[in-house]
Amino acid sequence: MKKQNMIFAGRGKMCFWLLLLAFAITGAFVLLSTEVQAATPKWKSAYNKILRKPSLVEKYDDLSYLKMYFGKGCRFNRYFTYDVDRNGIPELFLYSTEMGLTEVLTYDKKIISLGYYDIAKINKEKKEIIVSGHWHGAGGSGIYEWSVYKVGRKAAPMQYYIDDMNEVTGGSTGVVIYNGKGKLISQKRSVYNKIYRKHIKNATKYNNFKMYKLTNKKGLKR
């Protein structure tokens, strides 16, 4: 009987240590999971939700006109991230192969929409989005017509709108340069050329940025 009690006692101690080990392993996994979650930047988690369900963009920007204009084609299926304003948090560029437009989102404690654009270039030095021509409607040369938007923590404000209709009409219409407030500031070719050289000429072409499918999370790595 004494021998059997010793066997049971030994088994009890073994069960105790196995149970303790199991708790230790479980605790380690929980701690590791918590550390991984804590290490994930908030902007990345927020962008990840958008990639999983791109229709969430409508919470941050009014896409009603695009939905009316493009119908079922109003959807985003490509993306990349790039820190345009160089503040340590990249912007999320959601691109639509059907619309040819990009919704630009940034993060500052929450998702913020910077608007949607038909982007032609990104000026990395000046922290600007460059649009060539316009994606619908009439007017303007479309070729020598540029809009410059500054990227920051709010909806990207226009810096300049410039157009040189002389190149299209042979000099019968002229040059127009507006500032971000829509005020005509010049009609001189020299001013147009100066803005073009400073903001547009050497900006990086948009198609130089590698885009990913929404299911491919490589675009979120930095």
Rosetta blueprint (number, residue, H / E / L):
1 M L
2 K H
3 K H
4 Q H
5 N H
6 M H
7 I H
8 F H
9 A H
10 G H
11 R H
12 G H
13 K H
14 M H
15 C H
16 F H
17 W H
18 L H
19 L H
20 L H
21 L H
22 A H
23 F H
24 A H
25 I H
26 T H
27 G H
28 A H
29 F H
30 V H
31 L H
32 L H
33 S H
34 T H
35 E H
36 V H
37 Q H
38 A H
39 A H
40 T L
41 P L
42 K H
43 W H
44 K H
45 S H
46 A H
47 Y H
48 N H
49 K H
50 I H
51 L H
52 R H
53 K L
54 P H
55 S H
56 L H
57 V H
58 E H
59 K H
60 Y L
61 D L
62 D L
63 L L
64 S H
65 Y H
66 L H
67 K H
68 M H
69 Y H
70 F H
71 G H
72 K H
73 G H
74 C L
75 R L
76 F L
77 N L
78 R E
79 Y E
80 F E
81 T E
82 Y E
83 D L
84 V L
85 D L
86 R L
87 N L
88 G L
89 I L
90 P L
91 E E
92 L E
93 F E
94 L E
95 Y E
96 S L
97 T L
98 E L
99 M L
100 G L
101 L L
102 T E
103 E E
104 V E
105 L E
106 T E
107 Y E
108 D L
109 K L
110 K L
111 I E
112 I E
113 S E
114 L E
115 G E
116 Y E
117 Y E
118 D L
119 I E
120 A E
121 K E
122 I E
123 N E
124 K L
125 E L
126 K L
127 K L
128 E E
129 I E
130 I E
131 V E
132 S E
133 G L
134 H L
135 W L
136 H L
137 G L
138 A L
139 G L
140 G L
141 S L
142 G L
143 I L
144 Y L
145 E E
146 W E
147 S E
148 V E
149 Y E
150 K E
151 V L
152 G L
153 R L
154 K L
155 A L
156 A L
157 P L
158 M E
159 Q E
160 Y E
161 Y E
162 I E
163 D E
164 D E
165 M L
166 N H
167 E H
168 V H
169 T H
170 G L
171 G L
172 S L
173 T L
174 G L
175 V E
176 V E
177 I E
178 Y E
179 N E
180 G L
181 K L
182 G L
183 K L
184 L E
185 I E
186 S E
187 Q L
188 K L
189 R H
190 S H
191 V H
192 Y H
193 N H
194 K H
195 I H
196 Y H
197 R H
198 K H
199 H H
200 I H
201 K L
202 N L
203 A L
204 T E
205 K E
206 Y H
207 N H
208 N H
209 F L
210 K L
211 M L
212 Y E
213 K E
214 L L
215 T L
216 N L
217 K H
218 K H
219 G H
220 L H
221 K L
222 R L
